Amino acid sequence: MHTIVGSDSVLLAFIIWIVVGAIIGWLAGLLVQGGGFGFVLDALIGILGSVVAGWLFPRLGFTLGGGLIGAILASVIGAVIVAVAVRLLRRI
């Protein structure tokens, strides 16, 4: 009997990605004046913020360490950048 582990682990990774993104987005919403945007938009901001931090920080030579705490801090900073950008775009 064969077990398809790949699809189960991909689904679990996707769920973890969404939950962590929501937490990161929620933290960014707390740091940005005016509160959060709701679960779905906070999750998207958190995920996009993580991508922004992962792309931007190495190009700027900026690092917060290679561990989990450094990755979380970088993701929160990236999510704050995205949240501020979203707030500025909403005002236009």
N, C-alpha and C positions, 0 to 999 in steps of 0.2 A: 504494500500500500504506500503510495506517495503522498506526501503532505506538501501543499503549496505554501511555503513559509513566506515567500517574497511578497505576495499580495497582502497577507496579514500584516507584515511588518511595514509595508508602505502605508497602509491604512492607519496603523498605530502612529507612525511618524507624522502623517498628515494631521491627525487629531492633536498630537502633542504640539505641533507647529502652530495650529490655530489657538490652542489654549495658552501657550507661552506668548504668542503674538498679542492675544487679548490682555494678558497680564502686563506685558510691556507697554501696550497702548494705554491701558488704564493708568499705569504709573506716569506715563507722559502726560496724560490728561490732568492728573493731579498737579504736575509741575507747571503746566501751561495755564495761565490765568483763564478762568472761565469754565473749568471742569472738562469732563470727557465728552465724547460724541455719541455714546451708546455702544453696546457690545460689538456689533458688526463693524462699525467704522473704527472703533478702538482697536479691534483685532487687525483690521487692514492697515491702520497706521503703525501698529507695532511690528507687523511683518515687513511692511515697506521700510520702516525705520531701521530694522535689522539689515535689510538689503543695502540701504543707503550707507549705514555705518560700515558694513563689510566691504563696500566698494570705495567709499570716500577716504576713510581713515588711513588705510595703507598707502594711498596715493599722496596723502599729506605727510606721511611719515609719523603718524600718530598711532600709538598703541597703548592699550590699557592692560597688557599682559596676555598671555596665551591661555589662561584658564577660564573656567566657567564664569567666575565673578567678573572678569574683564570683558567677556563676551556680553554678559547681561548689561553691564554699565554702558558699553558701546551701543548696544541695541536701544537702551533707554535714551541715550543722547541722540541717536539717529531718529528715534520716534518723536522726540521733542522737536527736532528740526522739521520733520514732516508735519507735525501737529501745528507748529507756528506757520508753516507755509499754507496749510489748509485753512487756518483762521484768516490769514491775509487774503487768500483767494476768495473766501466767503464774503469779505467786506467789499470786494470789487463788484 
